[in-house]
Amino acid sequence: MSRRILVVDDEETIREVVRTGLEVLAGWKVEATSNGAQAVAMCSADPPDAVLLDVMMPTMDGPTTFARLQDDPRTRSVPVILLTAKVQPAERRRYEDLAVAGVLTKPFDPLALPDQIAGLLGWRR
């Protein structure tokens, strides 16, 4: 089954590495945007199977974007995995308290990414 993933990260390099890994290794369709506001609009228009969401972004950060997705009945059930370079225990607890589907730390191994995502979401590969 082909999955559709939205990648939200303000760094183009990250978006491209994720896109390549997920499309080539998992055969998933990847859409990408560089900001939270556009991510909310894209999800509302056509909810993806999951969102990979950077925590630190200008204008609207990851937790704020996640809150907006949770506020909308059309996007509330879309699983969100946070991508973050901040891995201090207090920050990790804060992200887990948000009830996201999971947290992946940067830098990540692009070859392991599809299996990590599938594992967090309970998807079979």
MOPAC internal coordinates of N, CA, C and O (Angstrom, degrees):
PM7 1SCF
backbone

  N    0.0000 0     0.00 0     0.00 0    0    0    0
  C    1.4547 1     0.00 0     0.00 0    1    0    0
  C    1.5188 1   109.88 1     0.00 0    2    1    0
  O    1.2310 1   120.94 1   -51.64 1    3    2    1
  N    1.3106 1   115.81 1   128.36 1    3    2    1
  C    1.4579 1   119.30 1  -179.93 1    5    3    2
  C    1.5231 1   110.43 1   -82.39 1    6    5    3
  O    1.2310 1   120.97 1   -45.26 1    7    6    5
  N    1.2919 1   115.75 1   134.74 1    7    6    5
  C    1.4624 1   122.35 1   179.76 1    9    7    6
  C    1.5241 1   109.48 1  -105.71 1   10    9    7
  O    1.2310 1   121.30 1   -25.00 1   11   10    9
  N    1.3243 1   115.13 1   155.00 1   11   10    9
  C    1.4648 1   120.29 1   176.20 1   13   11   10
  C    1.5213 1   107.79 1  -118.80 1   14   13   11
  O    1.2310 1   121.18 1   -58.70 1   15   14   13
  N    1.3287 1   115.35 1   121.30 1   15   14   13
  C    1.4557 1   122.32 1  -174.69 1   17   15   14
  C    1.5309 1   108.97 1  -117.02 1   18   17   15
  O    1.2310 1   120.57 1   -44.27 1   19   18   17
  N    1.3198 1   116.52 1   135.73 1   19   18   17
  C    1.4625 1   121.11 1   172.75 1   21   19   18
  C    1.5225 1   107.94 1  -102.80 1   22   21   19
  O    1.2310 1   120.79 1   -55.88 1   23   22   21
  N    1.3233 1   116.09 1   124.12 1   23   22   21
  C    1.4639 1   121.94 1   177.94 1   25   23   22
  C    1.5253 1   107.81 1  -105.17 1   26   25   23
  O    1.2310 1   121.23 1   -54.81 1   27   26   25
  N    1.3323 1   115.24 1   125.19 1   27   26   25
  C    1.4639 1   120.82 1  -178.13 1   29   27   26
  C    1.5254 1   108.05 1  -120.99 1   30   29   27
  O    1.2310 1   120.67 1   -71.67 1   31   30   29
  N    1.3203 1   116.31 1   108.33 1   31   30   29
  C    1.4633 1   121.21 1  -179.45 1   33   31   30
  C    1.5154 1   108.28 1  -155.00 1   34   33   31
  O    1.2310 1   120.20 1   -42.34 1   35   34   33
  N    1.3211 1   117.23 1   137.66 1   35   34   33
  C    1.4599 1   120.03 1  -178.75 1   37   35   34
  C    1.5309 1   112.32 1   -77.69 1   38   37   35
  O    1.2310 1   119.83 1   172.12 1   39   38   37
  N    1.3304 1   117.93 1    -7.88 1   39   38   37
  C    1.4659 1   120.95 1   177.99 1   41   39   38
  C    1.5240 1   109.90 1   -99.05 1   42   41   39
  O    1.2310 1   120.98 1   -62.92 1   43   42   41
  N    1.3266 1   115.73 1   117.08 1   43   42   41
  C    1.4588 1   120.61 1  -177.78 1   45   43   42
  C    1.5274 1   112.22 1   -59.48 1   46   45   43
  O    1.2310 1   120.45 1   142.35 1   47   46   45
  N    1.3361 1   116.75 1   -37.65 1   47   46   45
  C    1.4637 1   120.31 1  -179.86 1   49   47   46
  C    1.5305 1   111.39 1   -59.45 1   50   49   47
  O    1.2310 1   120.80 1   136.10 1   51   50   49
  N    1.3237 1   116.07 1   -43.90 1   51   50   49
  C    1.4716 1   120.36 1   179.31 1   53   51   50
  C    1.5302 1   109.40 1   -62.33 1   54   53   51
  O    1.2310 1   120.57 1   133.63 1   55   54   53
  N    1.3378 1   116.52 1   -46.37 1   55   54   53
  C    1.4671 1   119.75 1  -179.19 1   57   55   54
  C    1.5277 1   110.37 1   -58.14 1   58   57   55
  O    1.2310 1   120.10 1   137.48 1   59   58   57
  N    1.3213 1   117.41 1   -42.52 1   59   58   57
  C    1.4664 1   120.74 1  -177.77 1   61   59   58
  C    1.5252 1   112.37 1   -70.30 1   62   61   59
  O    1.2310 1   120.13 1   140.54 1   63   62   61
  N    1.3386 1   117.37 1   -39.46 1   63   62   61
  C    1.4680 1   120.85 1   178.65 1   65   63   62
  C    1.5292 1   109.79 1   -63.95 1   66   65   63
  O    1.2310 1   120.65 1   135.57 1   67   66   65
  N    1.3282 1   116.37 1   -44.43 1   67   66   65
  C    1.4647 1   120.58 1   179.20 1   69   67   66
  C    1.5255 1   109.60 1   -64.47 1   70   69   67
  O    1.2310 1   120.39 1   133.10 1   71   70   69
  N    1.3291 1   116.85 1   -46.90 1   71   70   69
  C    1.4670 1   120.70 1  -179.22 1   73   71   70
  C    1.5275 1   110.76 1   -56.68 1   74   73   71
  O    1.2310 1   120.67 1   130.24 1   75   74   73
  N    1.3123 1   116.32 1   -49.76 1   75   74   73
  C    1.4604 1   120.49 1  -178.60 1   77   75   74
  C    1.5250 1   111.17 1   -60.44 1   78   77   75
  O    1.2310 1   120.61 1   132.12 1   79   78   77
  N    1.3333 1   116.43 1   -47.88 1   79   78   77
  C    1.4613 1   120.22 1  -178.47 1   81   79   78
  C    1.5153 1   112.59 1   -60.89 1   82   81   79
  O    1.2310 1   120.37 1   134.12 1   83   82   81
  N    1.3233 1   116.89 1   -45.88 1   83   82   81
  C    1.4628 1   120.07 1  -175.42 1   85   83   82
  C    1.5271 1   111.93 1   -74.84 1   86   85   83
  O    1.2310 1   120.32 1   143.00 1   87   86   85
  N    1.3272 1   116.99 1   -37.00 1   87   86   85
  C    1.4667 1   118.66 1   179.71 1   89   87   86
  C    1.5265 1   111.68 1   -72.30 1   90   89   87
  O    1.2310 1   120.76 1   134.40 1   91   90   89
  N    1.3418 1   116.16 1   -45.60 1   91   90   89
  C    1.4609 1   120.08 1  -176.48 1   93   91   90
  C    1.5267 1   112.13 1   -73.93 1   94   93   91
  O    1.2310 1   120.22 1   132.19 1   95   94   93
  N    1.3316 1   117.19 1   -47.81 1   95   94   93
  C    1.4545 1   120.55 1  -174.02 1   97   95   94
  C    1.5258 1   113.75 1   -81.63 1   98   97   95
  O    1.2310 1   120.24 1   144.05 1   99   98   97
  N    1.3347 1   117.15 1   -35.95 1   99   98   97
  C    1.4656 1   119.70 1  -175.00 1  101   99   98
  C    1.5277 1   112.80 1  -107.48 1  102  101   99
  O    1.2310 1   120.37 1   163.47 1  103  102  101
  N    1.3385 1   116.91 1   -16.53 1  103  102  101
  C    1.4534 1   119.58 1  -177.33 1  105  103  102
  C    1.5169 1   112.95 1    73.86 1  106  105  103
  O    1.2310 1   120.50 1  -159.34 1  107  106  105
  N    1.3396 1   116.65 1    20.66 1  107  106  105
  C    1.4531 1   121.19 1  -179.81 1  109  107  106
  C    1.5204 1   109.46 1   -86.50 1  110  109  107
  O    1.2310 1   120.72 1   -26.80 1  111  110  109
  N    1.3135 1   116.22 1   153.20 1  111  110  109
  C    1.4667 1   121.55 1   175.04 1  113  111  110
  C    1.5240 1   107.03 1   -87.78 1  114  113  111
  O    1.2310 1   120.72 1   -50.48 1  115  114  113
  N    1.3194 1   116.23 1   129.52 1  115  114  113
  C    1.4580 1   120.47 1  -177.49 1  117  115  114
  C    1.5194 1   110.26 1  -118.27 1  118  117  115
  O    1.2310 1   121.21 1   -51.25 1  119  118  117
  N    1.3197 1   115.29 1   128.75 1  119  118  117
  C    1.4599 1   122.14 1   171.07 1  121  119  118
  C    1.5170 1   105.75 1  -112.27 1  122  121  119
  O    1.2310 1   120.50 1   -27.39 1  123  122  121
  N    1.3171 1   116.64 1   152.61 1  123  122  121
  C    1.4585 1   118.83 1  -176.10 1  125  123  122
  C    1.5215 1   111.20 1  -142.42 1  126  125  123
  O    1.2310 1   121.75 1   -29.70 1  127  126  125
  N    1.3171 1   114.25 1   150.30 1  127  126  125
  C    1.4530 1   121.35 1   173.58 1  129  127  126
  C    1.5214 1   108.34 1  -147.62 1  130  129  127
  O    1.2310 1   121.06 1   -18.84 1  131  130  129
  N    1.3311 1   115.58 1   161.16 1  131  130  129
  C    1.4588 1   119.70 1  -175.43 1  133  131  130
  C    1.5211 1   113.16 1  -101.74 1  134  133  131
  O    1.2310 1   119.84 1  -179.02 1  135  134  133
  N    1.3587 1   117.91 1     0.98 1  135  134  133
  C    1.4633 1   117.12 1  -177.84 1  137  135  134
  C    1.5209 1   113.04 1  -148.14 1  138  137  135
  O    1.2310 1   121.51 1   -22.66 1  139  138  137
  N    1.3180 1   114.72 1   157.34 1  139  138  137
  C    1.4507 1   122.00 1  -175.23 1  141  139  138
  C    1.5165 1   114.16 1   -65.73 1  142  141  139
  O    1.2310 1   120.19 1   139.59 1  143  142  141
  N    1.3360 1   117.24 1   -40.41 1  143  142  141
  C    1.4649 1   120.24 1  -177.86 1  145  143  142
  C    1.5251 1   110.44 1   -61.83 1  146  145  143
  O    1.2310 1   120.59 1   136.39 1  147  146  145
  N    1.3228 1   116.49 1   -43.61 1  147  146  145
  C    1.4603 1   119.60 1   179.01 1  149  147  146
  C    1.5336 1   110.24 1   -67.45 1  150  149  147
  O    1.2310 1   120.34 1   143.87 1  151  150  149
  N    1.3201 1   116.96 1   -36.13 1  151  150  149
  C    1.4662 1   120.84 1   178.37 1  153  151  150
  C    1.5303 1   110.50 1   -60.84 1  154  153  151
  O    1.2310 1   120.46 1   135.91 1  155  154  153
  N    1.3295 1   116.73 1   -44.09 1  155  154  153
  C    1.4661 1   121.18 1   179.50 1  157  155  154
  C    1.5291 1   109.54 1   -62.02 1  158  157  155
  O    1.2310 1   120.41 1   135.74 1  159  158  157
  N    1.3332 1   116.82 1   -44.26 1  159  158  157
  C    1.4643 1   121.04 1   179.81 1  161  159  158
  C    1.5297 1   110.96 1   -63.36 1  162  161  159
  O    1.2310 1   120.28 1   136.01 1  163  162  161
  N    1.3331 1   117.07 1   -43.99 1  163  162  161
  C    1.4624 1   121.32 1  -179.59 1  165  163  162
  C    1.5303 1   110.85 1   -64.21 1  166  165  163
  O    1.2310 1   120.38 1   137.29 1  167  166  165
  N    1.3163 1   116.88 1   -42.71 1  167  166  165
  C    1.4685 1   120.93 1  -179.76 1  169  167  166
  C    1.5231 1   111.51 1   -66.16 1  170  169  167
  O    1.2310 1   120.44 1   140.22 1  171  170  169
  N    1.3241 1   116.76 1   -39.78 1  171  170  169
  C    1.4601 1   120.58 1   179.79 1  173  171  170
  C    1.5253 1   111.29 1   -65.49 1  174  173  171
  O    1.2310 1   120.84 1   140.51 1  175  174  173
  N    1.3238 1   115.99 1   -39.49 1  175  174  173
  C    1.4654 1   120.76 1  -178.20 1  177  175  174
  C    1.5225 1   111.56 1   -69.70 1  178  177  175
  O    1.2310 1   120.48 1   139.92 1  179  178  177
  N    1.3436 1   116.68 1   -40.08 1  179  178  177
  C    1.4616 1   121.28 1  -176.54 1  181  179  178
  C    1.5277 1   108.31 1  -156.58 1  182  181  179
  O    1.2310 1   119.83 1   -92.04 1  183  182  181
  N    1.3395 1   117.92 1    87.96 1  183  182  181
  C    1.4707 1   120.69 1  -174.15 1  185  183  182
  C    1.5315 1   112.68 1   -56.90 1  186  185  183
  O    1.2310 1   120.51 1   -50.90 1  187  186  185
  N    1.3461 1   116.64 1   129.10 1  187  186  185
  C    1.4643 1   120.67 1   176.79 1  189  187  186
  C    1.5275 1   110.31 1   -79.05 1  190  189  187
  O    1.2310 1   120.78 1    -3.81 1  191  190  189
  N    1.3236 1   116.11 1   176.19 1  191  190  189
  C    1.4680 1   120.70 1   177.25 1  193  191  190
  C    1.5281 1   111.41 1   -74.89 1  194  193  191
  O    1.2310 1   120.52 1   154.32 1  195  194  193
  N    1.3368 1   116.60 1   -25.68 1  195  194  193
  C    1.4638 1   121.54 1   178.23 1  197  195  194
  C    1.5236 1   109.13 1  -165.09 1  198  197  195
  O    1.2310 1   121.44 1   -19.35 1  199  198  197
  N    1.3395 1   114.84 1   160.65 1  199  198  197
  C    1.4631 1   122.00 1   177.74 1  201  199  198
  C    1.5201 1   108.64 1  -125.51 1  202  201  199
  O    1.2310 1   120.82 1   -49.64 1  203  202  201
  N    1.3319 1   116.04 1   130.36 1  203  202  201
  C    1.4680 1   122.11 1   169.11 1  205  203  202
  C    1.5140 1   105.24 1  -100.42 1  206  205  203
  O    1.2310 1   120.14 1   -61.50 1  207  206  205
  N    1.3238 1   117.34 1   118.50 1  207  206  205
  C    1.4575 1   121.74 1  -167.58 1  209  207  206
  C    1.5180 1   111.58 1  -125.67 1  210  209  207
  O    1.2310 1   120.89 1   -60.76 1  211  210  209
  N    1.3257 1   115.90 1   119.24 1  211  210  209
  C    1.4597 1   121.95 1   176.50 1  213  211  210
  C    1.5310 1   109.11 1   -66.44 1  214  213  211
  O    1.2310 1   120.33 1   -39.59 1  215  214  213
  N    1.3167 1   116.98 1   140.41 1  215  214  213
  C    1.4627 1   121.27 1  -179.66 1  217  215  214
  C    1.5292 1   110.70 1   -77.49 1  218  217  215
  O    1.2310 1   120.37 1   132.53 1  219  218  217
  N    1.3194 1   116.89 1   -47.47 1  219  218  217
  C    1.4685 1   121.48 1  -174.13 1  221  219  218
  C    1.5234 1   110.32 1   -98.43 1  222  221  219
  O    1.2310 1   120.85 1   -76.35 1  223  222  221
  N    1.3368 1   115.98 1   103.65 1  223  222  221
  C    1.4648 1   121.25 1   176.41 1  225  223  222
  C    1.5192 1   107.94 1  -138.74 1  226  225  223
  O    1.2310 1   120.29 1   -29.43 1  227  226  225
  N    1.3426 1   117.05 1   150.57 1  227  226  225
  C    1.4644 1   119.08 1   176.38 1  229  227  226
  C    1.5359 1   110.70 1   -69.42 1  230  229  227
  O    1.2310 1   120.77 1   -19.54 1  231  230  229
  N    1.2927 1   116.13 1   160.46 1  231  230  229
  C    1.4684 1   125.91 1   178.00 1  233  231  230
  C    1.5259 1   112.50 1    68.71 1  234  233  231
  O    1.2310 1   119.56 1   108.48 1  235  234  233
  N    1.3407 1   118.45 1   -71.52 1  235  234  233
  C    1.4668 1   120.81 1   178.77 1  237  235  234
  C    1.5247 1   107.92 1  -125.29 1  238  237  235
  O    1.2310 1   120.40 1   -67.67 1  239  238  237
  N    1.3397 1   116.85 1   112.33 1  239  238  237
  C    1.4668 1   119.86 1  -177.76 1  241  239  238
  C    1.5306 1   111.01 1   -76.89 1  242  241  239
  O    1.2310 1   121.09 1    -4.39 1  243  242  241
  N    1.3212 1   115.51 1   175.61 1  243  242  241
  C    1.4548 1   121.23 1  -177.38 1  245  243  242
  C    1.5213 1   114.30 1   -59.43 1  246  245  243
  O    1.2310 1   119.52 1   129.63 1  247  246  245
  N    1.3551 1   118.52 1   -50.37 1  247  246  245
  C    1.4611 1   118.66 1   179.63 1  249  247  246
  C    1.5369 1   113.33 1   -59.42 1  250  249  247
  O    1.2310 1   119.98 1   143.13 1  251  250  249
  N    1.3311 1   117.65 1   -36.87 1  251  250  249
  C    1.4649 1   120.71 1   177.81 1  253  251  250
  C    1.5253 1   110.21 1   -67.78 1  254  253  251
  O    1.2310 1   120.66 1   138.03 1  255  254  253
  N    1.3279 1   116.34 1   -41.97 1  255  254  253
  C    1.4607 1   120.66 1   177.80 1  257  255  254
  C    1.5335 1   109.76 1   -61.44 1  258  257  255
  O    1.2310 1   120.59 1   135.75 1  259  258  257
  N    1.3322 1   116.47 1   -44.25 1  259  258  257
  C    1.4662 1   121.07 1   178.52 1  261  259  258
  C    1.5411 1   110.32 1   -59.28 1  262  261  259
  O    1.2310 1   120.55 1   137.02 1  263  262  261
  N    1.3355 1   116.55 1   -42.98 1  263  262  261
  C    1.4688 1   120.49 1   179.87 1  265  263  262
  C    1.5319 1   110.57 1   -61.52 1  266  265  263
  O    1.2310 1   120.42 1   139.80 1  267  266  265
  N    1.3283 1   116.80 1   -40.20 1  267  266  265
  C    1.4749 1   120.11 1   178.57 1  269  267  266
  C    1.5345 1   110.55 1   -64.80 1  270  269  267
  O    1.2310 1   120.67 1   140.28 1  271  270  269
  N    1.3275 1   116.32 1   -39.72 1  271  270  269
  C    1.4677 1   119.65 1   178.05 1  273  271  270
  C    1.5253 1   110.58 1   -64.98 1  274  273  271
  O    1.2310 1   120.49 1   143.08 1  275  274  273
  N    1.3277 1   116.66 1   -36.92 1  275  274  273
  C    1.4683 1   120.95 1   179.47 1  277  275  274
  C    1.5295 1   112.10 1   -69.68 1  278  277  275
  O    1.2310 1   120.62 1   151.52 1  279  278  277
  N    1.3288 1   116.42 1   -28.48 1  279  278  277
  C    1.4672 1   121.12 1  -179.27 1  281  279  278
  C    1.5250 1   113.18 1   -74.07 1  282  281  279
  O    1.2310 1   120.31 1   161.47 1  283  282  281
  N    1.3272 1   117.01 1   -18.53 1  283  282  281
  C    1.4661 1   121.56 1  -175.19 1  285  283  282
  C    1.5308 1   109.60 1  -101.40 1  286  285  283
  O    1.2310 1   119.76 1   -59.40 1  287  286  285
  N    1.3405 1   118.07 1   120.60 1  287  286  285
  C    1.4694 1   120.02 1  -178.90 1  289  287  286
  C    1.5335 1   113.13 1   -57.90 1  290  289  287
  O    1.2310 1   120.05 1   152.90 1  291  290  289
  N    1.3268 1   117.52 1   -27.10 1  291  290  289
  C    1.4734 1   120.52 1  -179.59 1  293  291  290
  C    1.5242 1   112.23 1   -72.32 1  294  293  291
  O    1.2310 1   120.41 1   154.80 1  295  294  293
  N    1.3455 1   116.82 1   -25.20 1  295  294  293
  C    1.4692 1   119.34 1  -174.52 1  297  295  294
  C    1.5273 1   113.17 1  -117.92 1  298  297  295
  O    1.2310 1   120.16 1   177.92 1  299  298  297
  N    1.3183 1   117.30 1    -2.08 1  299  298  297
  C    1.4702 1   121.19 1  -175.92 1  301  299  298
  C    1.5270 1   112.57 1   -58.17 1  302  301  299
  O    1.2310 1   120.27 1   144.95 1  303  302  301
  N    1.3298 1   117.10 1   -35.05 1  303  302  301
  C    1.4699 1   119.81 1  -175.37 1  305  303  302
  C    1.5313 1   113.49 1   -89.76 1  306  305  303
  O    1.2310 1   119.86 1   179.41 1  307  306  305
  N    1.3329 1   117.88 1    -0.59 1  307  306  305
  C    1.4725 1   120.10 1   178.26 1  309  307  306
  C    1.5250 1   108.54 1   -74.17 1  310  309  307
  O    1.2310 1   120.01 1   -58.80 1  311  310  309
  N    1.3475 1   117.59 1   121.20 1  311  310  309
  C    1.4666 1   118.98 1   179.71 1  313  311  310
  C    1.5342 1   111.37 1   -68.31 1  314  313  311
  O    1.2310 1   121.44 1   -41.34 1  315  314  313
  N    1.3310 1   114.84 1   138.66 1  315  314  313
  C    1.4656 1   121.62 1  -179.17 1  317  315  314
  C    1.5213 1   108.78 1  -120.66 1  318  317  315
  O    1.2310 1   121.09 1   -49.98 1  319  318  317
  N    1.3325 1   115.53 1   130.02 1  319  318  317
  C    1.4635 1   122.33 1   174.05 1  321  319  318
  C    1.5220 1   106.84 1  -113.41 1  322  321  319
  O    1.2310 1   120.77 1   -55.14 1  323  322  321
  N    1.3254 1   116.14 1   124.86 1  323  322  321
  C    1.4616 1   120.22 1   179.11 1  325  323  322
  C    1.5177 1   110.83 1   -83.23 1  326  325  323
  O    1.2310 1   121.02 1   -38.89 1  327  326  325
  N    1.3263 1   115.66 1   141.11 1  327  326  325
  C    1.4628 1   123.15 1   172.28 1  329  327  326
  C    1.5217 1   106.71 1  -109.08 1  330  329  327
  O    1.2310 1   120.26 1   -54.34 1  331  330  329
  N    1.3131 1   117.11 1   125.66 1  331  330  329
  C    1.4624 1   118.54 1  -178.57 1  333  331  330
  C    1.5192 1   112.34 1  -147.53 1  334  333  331
  O    1.2310 1   121.59 1   -31.93 1  335  334  333
  N    1.3244 1   114.57 1   148.07 1  335  334  333
  C    1.4616 1   120.63 1   173.12 1  337  335  334
  C    1.5267 1   109.27 1   -91.19 1  338  337  335
  O    1.2310 1   120.25 1   166.55 1  339  338  337
  N    1.3304 1   117.13 1   -13.45 1  339  338  337
  C    1.4704 1   122.08 1  -178.68 1  341  339  338
  C    1.5185 1   109.26 1   -89.69 1  342  341  339
  O    1.2310 1   121.06 1   -64.96 1  343  342  341
  N    1.3125 1   115.58 1   115.04 1  343  342  341
  C    1.4687 1   118.94 1  -175.47 1  345  343  342
  C    1.5262 1   112.65 1  -124.80 1  346  345  343
  O    1.2310 1   120.63 1  -156.69 1  347  346  345
  N    1.3368 1   116.40 1    23.31 1  347  346  345
  C    1.4573 1   119.11 1   175.58 1  349  347  346
  C    1.5259 1   108.65 1   -65.41 1  350  349  347
  O    1.2310 1   119.69 1   -35.04 1  351  350  349
  N    1.3323 1   118.20 1   144.96 1  351  350  349
  C    1.4669 1   120.66 1  -177.36 1  353  351  350
  C    1.5325 1   113.75 1   -53.48 1  354  353  351
  O    1.2310 1   119.54 1   139.75 1  355  354  353
  N    1.3287 1   118.48 1   -40.25 1  355  354  353
  C    1.4741 1   120.62 1  -178.76 1  357  355  354
  C    1.5278 1   110.48 1   -65.29 1  358  357  355
  O    1.2310 1   120.65 1   138.55 1  359  358  357
  N    1.3371 1   116.36 1   -41.45 1  359  358  357
  C    1.4686 1   119.39 1   179.29 1  361  359  358
  C    1.5197 1   110.49 1   -67.39 1  362  361  359
  O    1.2310 1   120.56 1   137.43 1  363  362  361
  N    1.3212 1   116.53 1   -42.57 1  363  362  361
  C    1.4583 1   120.10 1   179.65 1  365  363  362
  C    1.5391 1   110.33 1   -60.27 1  366  365  363
  O    1.2310 1   120.50 1   137.79 1  367  366  365
  N    1.3324 1   116.64 1   -42.21 1  367  366  365
  C    1.4718 1   120.09 1   177.56 1  369  367  366
  C    1.5273 1   110.58 1   -61.84 1  370  369  367
  O    1.2310 1   120.45 1   138.40 1  371  370  369
  N    1.3350 1   116.75 1   -41.60 1  371  370  369
  C    1.4629 1   120.79 1   179.88 1  373  371  370
  C    1.5257 1   110.33 1   -60.57 1  374  373  371
  O    1.2310 1   120.37 1   137.60 1  375  374  373
  N    1.3309 1   116.91 1   -42.40 1  375  374  373
  C    1.4641 1   120.47 1  -179.97 1  377  375  374
  C    1.5316 1   110.43 1   -67.89 1  378  377  375
  O    1.2310 1   120.71 1   139.73 1  379  378  377
  N    1.3216 1   116.25 1   -40.27 1  379  378  377
  C    1.4669 1   119.40 1   179.37 1  381  379  378
  C    1.5254 1   110.70 1   -66.80 1  382  381  379
  O    1.2310 1   120.10 1   148.26 1  383  382  381
  N    1.3266 1   117.42 1   -31.74 1  383  382  381
  C    1.4679 1   121.51 1   177.04 1  385  383  382
  C    1.5231 1   111.79 1   -65.69 1  386  385  383
  O    1.2310 1   120.00 1   159.64 1  387  386  385
  N    1.3179 1   117.60 1   -20.36 1  387  386  385
  C    1.4640 1   121.30 1   179.40 1  389  387  386
  C    1.5289 1   112.13 1   -73.04 1  390  389  387
  O    1.2310 1   120.20 1   169.31 1  391  390  389
  N    1.3079 1   117.22 1   -10.69 1  391  390  389
  C    1.4658 1   121.81 1  -178.11 1  393  391  390
  C    1.5287 1   112.17 1    68.26 1  394  393  391
  O    1.2310 1   121.21 1  -145.02 1  395  394  393
  N    1.3313 1   115.29 1    34.98 1  395  394  393
  C    1.4612 1   118.83 1   172.43 1  397  395  394
  C    1.5258 1   108.09 1   -76.22 1  398  397  395
  O    1.2310 1   120.91 1   -14.94 1  399  398  397
  N    1.3279 1   115.87 1   165.06 1  399  398  397
  C    1.4673 1   120.08 1  -178.72 1  401  399  398
  C    1.5292 1   111.69 1   -71.35 1  402  401  399
  O    1.2310 1   120.51 1   156.20 1  403  402  401
  N    1.3301 1   116.63 1   -23.80 1  403  402  401
  C    1.4530 1   119.69 1  -179.84 1  405  403  402
  C    1.5170 1   111.72 1   176.07 1  406  405  403
  O    1.2310 1   121.21 1    -6.72 1  407  406  405
  N    1.3290 1   115.30 1   173.28 1  407  406  405
  C    1.4576 1   122.45 1   178.54 1  409  407  406
  C    1.5183 1   107.56 1  -132.64 1  410  409  407
  O    1.2310 1   120.56 1   -53.73 1  411  410  409
  N    1.3317 1   116.54 1   126.27 1  411  410  409
  C    1.4658 1   121.81 1   175.03 1  413  411  410
  C    1.5210 1   107.77 1  -114.99 1  414  413  411
  O    1.2310 1   121.15 1   -40.96 1  415  414  413
  N    1.3403 1   115.40 1   139.04 1  415  414  413
  C    1.4548 1   118.46 1  -177.61 1  417  415  414
  C    1.5235 1   111.52 1   -97.37 1  418  417  415
  O    1.2310 1   121.81 1   -34.63 1  419  418  417
  N    1.3336 1   114.13 1   145.37 1  419  418  417
  C    1.4623 1   121.88 1   173.47 1  421  419  418
  C    1.5216 1   106.47 1   -94.61 1  422  421  419
  O    1.2310 1   119.13 1   -34.41 1  423  422  421
  N    1.2999 1   119.27 1   145.59 1  423  422  421
  C    1.4610 1   124.75 1    -6.63 1  425  423  422
  C    1.5270 1   110.44 1   -73.32 1  426  425  423
  O    1.2310 1   121.07 1   -29.12 1  427  426  425
  N    1.3193 1   115.55 1   150.88 1  427  426  425
  C    1.4588 1   120.72 1   179.88 1  429  427  426
  C    1.5212 1   108.50 1  -118.25 1  430  429  427
  O    1.2310 1   120.74 1   -15.89 1  431  430  429
  N    1.3147 1   116.20 1   164.11 1  431  430  429
  C    1.4595 1   122.20 1   177.92 1  433  431  430
  C    1.5275 1   107.72 1   -89.90 1  434  433  431
  O    1.2310 1   119.83 1   -69.13 1  435  434  433
  N    1.3508 1   117.92 1   110.87 1  435  434  433
  C    1.4627 1   119.65 1  -176.72 1  437  435  434
  C    1.5303 1   112.57 1   -59.66 1  438  437  435
  O    1.2310 1   120.11 1   151.56 1  439  438  437
  N    1.3329 1   117.39 1   -28.44 1  439  438  437
  C    1.4614 1   120.13 1   179.95 1  441  439  438
  C    1.5225 1   111.87 1   -72.12 1  442  441  439
  O    1.2310 1   120.33 1   151.64 1  443  442  441
  N    1.3260 1   116.97 1   -28.36 1  443  442  441
  C    1.4677 1   121.24 1  -179.69 1  445  443  442
  C    1.5285 1   112.09 1   -91.15 1  446  445  443
  O    1.2310 1   120.30 1   167.34 1  447  446  445
  N    1.3245 1   117.03 1   -12.66 1  447  446  445
  C    1.4645 1   121.22 1  -173.15 1  449  447  446
  C    1.5304 1   114.49 1   -56.78 1  450  449  447
  O    1.2310 1   118.45 1   132.75 1  451  450  449
  N    1.3411 1   120.57 1   -47.25 1  451  450  449
  C    1.4676 1   118.69 1  -179.90 1  453  451  450
  C    1.5326 1   112.86 1   -58.68 1  454  453  451
  O    1.2310 1   120.25 1   138.32 1  455  454  453
  N    1.3355 1   117.13 1   -41.68 1  455  454  453
  C    1.4658 1   120.46 1   179.56 1  457  455  454
  C    1.5300 1   111.20 1   -67.76 1  458  457  455
  O    1.2310 1   120.41 1   142.51 1  459  458  457
  N    1.3428 1   116.83 1   -37.49 1  459  458  457
  C    1.4643 1   120.12 1   178.58 1  461  459  458
  C    1.5346 1   110.17 1   -64.06 1  462  461  459
  O    1.2310 1   120.63 1   134.77 1  463  462  461
  N    1.3230 1   116.40 1   -45.23 1  463  462  461
  C    1.4681 1   121.05 1   179.96 1  465  463  462
  C    1.5292 1   109.82 1   -63.91 1  466  465  463
  O    1.2310 1   120.64 1   131.93 1  467  466  465
  N    1.3227 1   116.38 1   -48.07 1  467  466  465
  C    1.4695 1   120.65 1   179.80 1  469  467  466
  C    1.5321 1   110.20 1   -58.78 1  470  469  467
  O    1.2310 1   120.31 1   139.45 1  471  470  469
  N    1.3311 1   117.02 1   -40.55 1  471  470  469
  C    1.4542 1   121.02 1   179.67 1  473  471  470
  C    1.5230 1   112.21 1   -64.74 1  474  473  471
  O    1.2310 1   120.50 1   135.87 1  475  474  473
  N    1.3277 1   116.66 1   -44.13 1  475  474  473
  C    1.4665 1   120.38 1   179.81 1  477  475  474
  C    1.5184 1   111.97 1   -64.91 1  478  477  475
  O    1.2310 1   120.31 1   146.54 1  479  478  477
  N    1.3254 1   117.02 1   -33.46 1  479  478  477
  C    1.4641 1   121.02 1  -174.54 1  481  479  478
  C    1.5284 1   113.32 1   -98.10 1  482  481  479
  O    1.2310 1   120.81 1   176.63 1  483  482  481
  N    1.3461 1   116.05 1    -3.37 1  483  482  481
  C    1.4603 1   119.26 1  -179.81 1  485  483  482
  C    1.5209 1   112.90 1    72.02 1  486  485  483
  O    1.2310 1   120.49 1  -152.53 1  487  486  485
  N    1.3306 1   116.68 1    27.47 1  487  486  485
  C    1.4653 1   121.84 1   178.61 1  489  487  486
  C    1.5074 1   109.38 1   -90.18 1  490  489  487
  O    1.2310 1   120.51 1   -34.58 1  491  490  489
  N    1.3255 1   116.62 1   145.42 1  491  490  489
  C    1.4716 1   120.84 1   173.59 1  493  491  490
  C    1.5090 1   107.96 1   -89.62 1  494  493  491
  O    1.2310 1   121.15 1   -36.58 1  495  494  493
  N    1.3581 1   115.41 1   143.42 1  495  494  493
  C    1.4698 1   118.97 1   179.59 1  497  495  494
  C    1.4869 1   109.98 1  -114.34 1  498  497  495
  O    1.2310 1   120.10 1   180.00 1  499  498  497

